[in-house]
Amino acid sequence: MATLEESVTGHLPDENGPQDNGGVRRRDFINIAAVSFAGAGGVVALLPLINQMNPSADVLALASTEVDISAIEPGQSIKTTFRSQPLFVRHLTADEIAKADAVDVKSLRDPQTLEERTVDGRKEWLITMGVCTHLGCVPLGAGEGENKGEFGGYFCPCHGSHYDTAARIRKGPAPTNLVVPPYSFTTDTSILVG
Amino acid sequence: MSFPWAKEYTPKAPVMKWIDDRLPLPRFVYNAVGGGYPVPRNLNFFWNFGILSGLALVIQIVTGIVMAMHYGANDLVAFWTVEHTMRDVNGGWLLRYAHANGASFFFIVIYLHIFRGLYYGSYKAPREMVWLLGLVIFLLMMATAFMGYVLPWGQMSYWGAKVITGLFGAIPVVGEPIQTWLLGGFAPGNAALNRFFSLHYLLPFVIVGVVILHIWALHIPGSSNPTGVEVKGPQDTIPFHPYYTAKDGFGAGLFFIAFATMVYFAPNFLGHPDNYIEANPLSTPAHIVPEWYFWPFYAILRAFTVDFFFVPAKLLGVLAMFASILLLFFLPWLDTSPVRSGNYRPLFKKFYIILLIDVLVLGYCGGAPAEEPYVMISQVAAAYYFAHFLIILPLIAKMETPLPLPGSITEAVLAKHAGDDGLPVKDDEPAVIATGDETAPQPAA
């Protein structure tokens, strides 16, 4: 920046500043500085305009949900909501666990075992989002008497995705298994999702 | 702008002169849609759809503004304020049906306008900018229509919003944060509804702005015409007013007849019954489809069912859908044939008709459930759509021998009307004398 300093502190009398020093004039410096300052200010002013579109505090406050699972008998499941989307809590029967374990994991589109999709030692509790990974429909199978699909888990009526008893994709267009949200058991009969 | 022989604005009323001297707005209007805009004399009815699109835009803005006076953009009440508009507001049913069907009619005339341009080569030099701005308007219209459809907060509104914003979730890494940011939550909710309302109110006025640019760009070279031959002199043009104001007025009459028929006799024909059920995040309608005007694009979206080179099928579908529209921005440089009008391009004409059928097939598949044979048909049709623009059009431009073009617009017009212009009838043409026959008796004198 030596040239600049010279041009700034050097000869001032010329109206447009000195023409030498590699052609950098005092006015060039002021121009670039002013435009950069205003430009950076303009960009910073955009930040709150963009940020206001992020989820608000009340939406985020619902980002974790506590669910009482004491009343769910084996073979039953409930539908609740987590982050305003459906959440399936399913109490698997021994038969359903056996069916899920009998599958060769390598043959799956999205290879995962039932252990990997449940909490240690609580293999009978299958907790997933009720959002089909294809285009976001709510699959059937969590309600009483609903179609559970060819593999006894969930069935999405929109485009015919079949999920098994570990909620893994087995047939149809969905690319991945039903998402397992982050959750933990707070007591033996209640879970905290999120 | 325009041609040197364009008539100059000479106000007769003193008040118009007073205004024109201080703000030349009357002059601006006169030169845009009045006697001061010389237009080729041979435009056919396909040239009506520009004005009709403008008319549809005005209908949407007017009905939309008054409906907003009765609407509540809150997820708890939105559905019920729309029902309130339908049941209790004076004439509210008419306003809403006009607005909902008006959107469909807007797309009908826009699609005819676009296909007019595709056939007559309106996108070619020197009118590329007119075409590009038109595509910008089309994109803005699609965004506006989508957000408007969400506002009644019915089942189709909700699940449409979920599926469409879910498309952004297909983008790797940043997709889900973008989706959450767009929605202001993890699923469509009050935040999404409010911002959609805000933008749905704003975008039509942005469209008005781009329409002004579109017309401005058009008036520099002037309108194209069915022969594609440029205007050569004053004998080739007639003033916009009264000739084309009259012709467009007639077209507007037909438009209103069709529009009123839909609004009064089949207002829900193009809608979905599921949208009269309030949005329920826990239950998906059995068959989610967008409105008919998105079907061709929806078919392209769903045509991808297998992953390619580690790119997931869902992402491919999203990219293809956006590409199908962005592709049109390159059209002026893909079709290198110097002949504009399809009338003089025999090979092009055949493939144009195939493209038209292809888009109709895509539209049909987009509205059908995602099962065979529709998935396979949409895959073939989507592939053909891209092939038409990227392979076939450039090849035709190289291979085709166009028919001889008329020397001028006037020459083409006179050749077409030889015999019915009062000139002596040629030998091989039967003389037409009002004698009548058995099917059309001679009228009483």
Chai-1 contact restraints between the chains, C-beta under 6 A:
chainA,res_idxA,chainB,res_idxB,connection_type,confidence,min_distance_angstrom,max_distance_angstrom,comment,restraint_id
A,M53,B,W181,contact,1.0,0.0,6.0,A-B,restraint_1
A,M53,B,G184,contact,1.0,0.0,6.0,A-B,restraint_2
A,N54,B,W181,contact,1.0,0.0,6.0,A-B,restraint_3
A,P55,B,G184,contact,1.0,0.0,6.0,A-B,restraint_4
A,P55,B,G185,contact,1.0,0.0,6.0,A-B,restraint_5
A,V59,B,G185,contact,1.0,0.0,6.0,A-B,restraint_6
A,R83,B,F186,contact,1.0,0.0,6.0,A-B,restraint_7
A,S84,B,A187,contact,1.0,0.0,6.0,A-B,restraint_8
A,S84,B,G189,contact,1.0,0.0,6.0,A-B,restraint_9
A,Q85,B,A187,contact,1.0,0.0,6.0,A-B,restraint_10
A,P86,B,L282,contact,1.0,0.0,6.0,A-B,restraint_11
A,L135,B,V163,contact,1.0,0.0,6.0,A-B,restraint_12
A,G136,B,K162,contact,1.0,0.0,6.0,A-B,restraint_13
A,G136,B,V163,contact,1.0,0.0,6.0,A-B,restraint_14
A,G136,B,G166,contact,1.0,0.0,6.0,A-B,restraint_15
A,C137,B,T284,contact,1.0,0.0,6.0,A-B,restraint_16
A,V138,B,T284,contact,1.0,0.0,6.0,A-B,restraint_17
A,P157,B,A286,contact,1.0,0.0,6.0,A-B,restraint_18
A,C158,B,I288,contact,1.0,0.0,6.0,A-B,restraint_19
A,H159,B,A370,contact,1.0,0.0,6.0,A-B,restraint_20
A,P175,B,P312,contact,1.0,0.0,6.0,A-B,restraint_21
